[in-house]
């Protein structure tokens, strides 16, 4: 997801995100709106960076009901929390299907896949992230499963034979975990977090106009 003008400075936007975080999908929609509002002289390059809301989840994931009981004290409390998320989602055109989610997934392998997609160039990484969000929040898929990740990779235009050969290995597992640890050391305690031009952080799923202002301000700063 990028918009480039060959005569302007390219502002990098690193989105620290977890594909099991509903606010990250809301934040993605608001970022898309912000990019559409930018002055034509501003070019951007968006990269998706890893974060895990719950790295303790087993590789196979955890029963969603049990997960909500452990995290929130029960589905009733979770529903109270998610009602506000559903409302925010509707405002962005997102119809969350929380009741269709049977498993809360471990997203480490999804983040490995997102990392590989960045090397593909073009809009591949953004297409992949969007598909993973859709599969989890709109279709209830377990995005921790390799067959689901392969389907998402194919949708984004990645070479599924290569992806299928890499997923069962340890390829980039430590690197993703190290990147998450670095984000935490930088003070990222929740997601989404938008890091503008590798200098300024906008925490949370902020309104589009807030992101527009942050990106615009970044273009006014002198180069290092």
C-alpha positions in Angstrom: 0.0 0.0 0.0 1.9 3.0 -1.2 1.4 6.3 -3.1 4.4 7.7 -4.9 5.2 10.9 -6.6 8.7 10.8 -8.2 9.3 14.5 -7.4 8.6 14.2 -3.6 10.1 12.8 -0.5 8.8 9.3 0.3 7.5 9.2 3.9 7.7 5.7 5.3 4.8 4.4 7.5 5.6 1.3 9.6 2.5 -0.1 11.0 3.1 -2.3 14.1 0.2 -4.6 14.1 -1.3 -8.0 15.0 -3.7 -9.7 12.6 -5.8 -10.9 15.5 -6.3 -7.4 16.8 -9.6 -5.8 15.7 -8.4 -2.3 16.3 -5.6 -3.0 13.9 -8.1 -3.6 11.1 -10.0 -0.4 12.1 -6.6 1.4 12.1 -5.9 0.0 8.6 -9.2 1.5 7.3 -8.4 4.8 8.9 -4.9 4.8 7.4 -6.4 4.1 4.0 -8.7 7.0 4.4 -5.7 9.2 5.5 -3.7 8.3 2.4 -6.5 9.3 0.2 -6.6 12.7 1.9 -2.9 13.5 1.5 -1.7 16.3 -0.7 -0.6 15.0 -4.1 2.9 16.1 -3.4 3.3 13.6 -0.6 4.4 10.1 -1.4 4.2 7.2 1.2 5.4 3.7 1.6 3.6 1.5 4.1 5.2 -1.5 5.7 3.6 -3.9 8.1 5.5 -4.9 11.2 4.9 -7.7 13.6 3.4 -7.7 17.1 1.7 -10.4 19.2 -1.0 -9.5 21.6 -0.6 -13.0 23.1 2.6 -14.8 22.3 1.7 -17.5 24.9 -1.0 -19.0 22.7 -0.1 -22.6 21.6 0.7 -23.1 17.9 -2.7 -24.7 17.4 -4.4 -21.8 19.0 -6.9 -21.9 21.8 -10.7 -22.4 22.0 -12.1 -18.9 21.7 -14.6 -19.3 24.5 -11.9 -20.5 26.9 -9.6 -17.7 25.7 -12.2 -15.0 26.4 -12.9 -16.6 29.9 -9.2 -16.4 30.7 -8.6 -12.9 29.4 -11.8 -11.1 30.3 -13.4 -13.3 33.0 -16.1 -14.6 30.6 -17.9 -14.0 27.3 -20.3 -11.5 28.9 -17.5 -9.1 29.8 -15.9 -9.7 26.4 -19.2 -8.8 24.7 -19.2 -5.5 26.6 -15.8 -4.7 25.3 -16.4 -5.9 21.8 -19.6 -4.0 21.4 -17.6 -0.7 21.2 -15.3 -2.4 18.7 -18.2 -3.5 16.6 -19.6 0.1 16.6 -16.2 1.5 15.6 -15.9 -1.1 12.9 -19.3 -0.3 11.4 -18.3 3.3 11.1 -15.4 2.1 9.0 -17.5 -0.3 6.9 -16.3 -3.4 8.8 -18.9 -6.0 9.9 -17.0 -8.0 12.5 -18.1 -11.6 12.9 -16.8 -12.3 16.3 -19.3 -15.0 17.0 -17.9 -17.0 14.0 -14.4 -17.1 15.5 -13.9 -20.6 17.0 -10.1 -20.4 17.7 -7.9 -17.6 19.0 -4.7 -18.2 16.9 -1.0 -17.9 17.6 -0.1 -15.4 14.9 3.7 -15.9 14.8 3.5 -17.9 11.5 1.2 -15.2 10.0 3.8 -12.6 10.8 6.5 -14.7 9.2 4.4 -14.8 6.1 3.8 -11.0 6.2 7.6 -10.6 6.5 8.2 -12.7 3.4 5.5 -10.7 1.5 7.5 -7.5 2.0 10.2 -8.9 -0.2 7.7 -9.4 -3.0 7.4 -5.7 -3.6 4.4 -3.9 -5.1 1.2 -4.2 -3.1 1.7 -7.9 -2.1 2.2 -7.3 1.6 -0.8 -5.1 1.9 -3.0 -7.5 0.0 -1.8 -10.3 2.3 -2.5 -8.4 5.5 -5.9 -7.4 4.2 -6.8 -11.0 3.4 -5.6 -12.3 6.8 -7.8 -9.7 8.5 -10.8 -10.7 6.4 -10.3 -14.4 6.9 -10.1 -14.0 10.7 -12.6 -11.3 11.5 -15.1 -11.8 8.7 -14.9 -15.5 8.0 -13.8 -17.0 11.3 -10.8 -18.8 9.9 -7.9 -20.0 12.1 -5.0 -17.9 10.7 -2.6 -19.9 12.6 -3.1 -22.9 10.4 -0.7 -23.4 7.5 -3.4 -24.3 4.9 -5.2 -21.0 5.7 -1.9 -19.1 5.5 -1.2 -20.7 2.1 -4.7 -19.6 0.9 -3.9 -16.0 1.9 -0.5 -16.2 0.2 -2.1 -17.4 -3.0 -4.6 -14.6 -2.9 -1.8 -12.0 -2.5 0.1 -13.5 -5.5 2.9 -15.2 -3.6 4.6 -18.4 -4.7 2.7 -20.9 -2.6 5.3 -23.7 -3.3 8.0 -21.6 -1.7 5.7 -20.6 1.2 4.6 -24.2 1.8 8.3 -25.2 2.0 9.2 -22.5 4.5 6.2 -22.5 6.9 7.2 -25.9 8.6 10.7 -24.6 9.1 12.2 -22.1 11.6 12.8 -19.6 8.8 12.6 -16.0 10.2 10.9 -17.2 13.5 13.7 -15.7 15.6 13.8 -12.6 13.5 10.1 -11.9 13.9 10.3 -12.4 17.6 13.3 -10.1 17.8 11.4 -7.4 15.9 8.5 -7.7 18.3 10.9 -7.4 21.3 12.5 -4.3 19.7 9.1 -2.7 19.3 8.3 -3.4 23.0 11.7 -1.9 24.0 10.8 1.2 22.0 7.7 1.6 24.1 5.1 0.0 21.9 2.7 -1.6 24.4 -0.4 -1.8 22.2 -1.3 -1.8 18.6 -1.8 -0.5 16.0 1.2 1.9 16.3 2.1 4.0 13.2 5.7 4.9 13.1 6.1 7.8 10.7 9.4 8.4 8.9 11.1 6.2 11.5 10.9 9.1 13.9 7.4 9.8 15.1 4.9 7.3 16.6 1.1 7.6 16.5 -0.4 5.1 19.0 -3.7 3.5 18.5 -6.3 3.5 15.8 -6.4 7.2 15.5 -8.7 9.2 13.2 -7.7 9.6 9.6 -7.2 13.4 10.0 -4.8 12.7 12.9 -2.7 10.5 10.6 -2.9 13.0 7.8 -1.5 15.7 10.1 1.3 13.4 11.4 2.4 12.4 7.9 2.2 16.0 6.6 4.3 17.2 9.6 6.9 14.6 8.8 7.4 16.0 5.3 8.2 19.4 6.9 11.1 18.1 9.0 14.7 18.6 7.6 16.4 15.4 6.4 19.0 13.9 8.7 
